[in-house]
């Protein structure tokens, strides 16, 4: 296995997919550096990993703040000496009809889902270029493939992310830096809480509870992408519940 001993940095790690991935990777011997905006869940996550014999540390980070992201990445490298994987996982889903004109939500979606990833790339790419190796992983979405009503802005961010990550793959793959998108369908997380209306919050939450995958299912997909020989690039993993049709 190639996971053991790797330094993996994860944003959006306070809950859901990020936290599940951190625990799963730590159990396989990776060294974790995790971040999110809320400190208490990060403290609990690191405590859990360490109590199980794993290696982990954390730092608060707001991915919409480029300087904060740079400090976060720098702290990870300072602690462990290198960065093997940056998993840009932070994201929001402020779904709402366009007629509601929730412009602030539209801006926030692009700030977190797109610029947050770009800030991570800007901070980590020079380090990986210096190392001559590394891997970027980003949480894209089924919404990067399928557009549904009330999800136009969210889908827009995820289509944009697919373009960014594929261009990064083409540019940096020949230099030993891999790029992977993990694109989940419905998953039982707290992402539904970022929906823009109470009605959509309830609908999304009900659907996720009814058919959603577990966060650890996505974590296993991340592990698969990391646990490949360095000359094998997993461009994207699209993972959905078997009953999900779109």
SULWO-V201858 format. One record per pair of residues at least 12 apart in sequence whose C-alpha atoms are under 6 Angstrom apart, sorted by the first residue. I is the first residue (numbers start at 1). GAP is how many residues later the second one is. Records with the same first field share a line. If there is no record, write none. Layout:
BEGIN
I->GAP, GAP
END
This chain:
BEGIN
2->225
3->27, 224
4->24, 25, 26
5->24, 25
6->24, 25, 78
7->24, 76, 77
8->24, 76, 77, 78
9->23, 24, 25, 77, 78
10->24, 77
11->24, 25, 77, 78, 79
12->24, 77, 78
13->21, 22, 23
14->22, 27, 28
16->173, 199
17->198
20->195, 196, 199
21->198
26->28
31->24, 25
32->24
33->23, 24, 25
34->24
35->23, 24, 25, 26
36->24, 25
37->23, 24, 25
63->53
64->47, 48, 52
66->53
70->53
84->50
85->49, 50, 51
86->50
87->50, 51
88->29, 50
89->49, 50
91->21, 22
92->102
93->61, 101, 102
94->100, 101, 102
95->55, 56, 100, 101
96->54, 100
97->53
110->47
133->43, 44
134->43
135->42, 43, 44
136->43
137->42, 43, 44
138->43
139->42, 43
140->18, 41, 42, 43
141->42, 43
142->41, 42, 43
143->12
144->14, 15
180->54, 55, 56
181->55
182->54, 55
183->54, 55
184->54, 55, 56
185->55
186->22, 26
187->21, 25, 26, 27
188->20, 21, 24, 25, 26
192->12, 13
213->28
END
